[in-house]
């Protein structure tokens, strides 16, 4: 079964603090994982995908197959990072999303 | 390009009423999908389509119907609305028949069933 777990509903940090949004997955095949973000009053959009090994807006995520994790990290949080973040796993003809983590960055 | 558009933005229905949520995309994407977003439940796939004339069920299809007569449009029909269908509904599209490398989302429809 394909499953994505995001254990934190809310993560609250101060500006400049490091951020780590946790994502664990369950998948029998070779996983492909993504992070989507929804800023206030904006559409859900792709933030990054593990296959690209890219850094977007200072965020990175490394796939750890041993720990079945794909945590999203940023060394210094900014107020504009406040948003809802969803981890997603690519299955056959569909994306499976986690329950999401709301990141709140306070000044 | 307008991208993915959804109408209406808001809707209130009474239990038992039916309605259609509209979704259109102008990116010539083969793949389209419908999700519902509920607090604590994340995004759950209702139905999806890999091309005109082809649809399939997602995780939570009961109470919903879809059709795909054109590449551009993918309406979602609520057959007999129930309070459990109160949610925010998102339509999305993606390239190719997989469409899951990157999905482009619409702005959402907030539905309340009383």
HADDOCK unambig.tbl for C-alpha pairs under 7 A between the chains (distance, minus, plus):
assign (segid A and resid 43 and name CA) (segid B and resid 105 and name CA) 6.26 0.50 0.50
assign (segid A and resid 43 and name CA) (segid B and resid 106 and name CA) 6.47 0.50 0.50
assign (segid A and resid 43 and name CA) (segid B and resid 107 and name CA) 5.36 0.50 0.50
assign (segid A and resid 44 and name CA) (segid B and resid 105 and name CA) 5.90 0.50 0.50
assign (segid A and resid 45 and name CA) (segid B and resid 104 and name CA) 6.61 0.50 0.50
assign (segid A and resid 45 and name CA) (segid B and resid 105 and name CA) 6.80 0.50 0.50
assign (segid A and resid 46 and name CA) (segid B and resid 102 and name CA) 6.63 0.50 0.50
assign (segid A and resid 90 and name CA) (segid B and resid 100 and name CA) 6.50 0.50 0.50
assign (segid A and resid 93 and name CA) (segid B and resid 98 and name CA) 4.89 0.50 0.50
assign (segid A and resid 93 and name CA) (segid B and resid 100 and name CA) 6.67 0.50 0.50
assign (segid A and resid 94 and name CA) (segid B and resid 100 and name CA) 6.04 0.50 0.50
assign (segid A and resid 95 and name CA) (segid B and resid 100 and name CA) 6.10 0.50 0.50
assign (segid A and resid 97 and name CA) (segid B and resid 42 and name CA) 6.66 0.50 0.50
assign (segid A and resid 97 and name CA) (segid B and resid 43 and name CA) 5.83 0.50 0.50
assign (segid A and resid 98 and name CA) (segid B and resid 42 and name CA) 5.81 0.50 0.50
assign (segid A and resid 99 and name CA) (segid B and resid 40 and name CA) 5.83 0.50 0.50
assign (segid A and resid 99 and name CA) (segid B and resid 41 and name CA) 5.07 0.50 0.50
assign (segid A and resid 99 and name CA) (segid B and resid 42 and name CA) 3.63 0.50 0.50
assign (segid A and resid 99 and name CA) (segid B and resid 43 and name CA) 6.83 0.50 0.50
assign (segid A and resid 100 and name CA) (segid B and resid 42 and name CA) 5.68 0.50 0.50
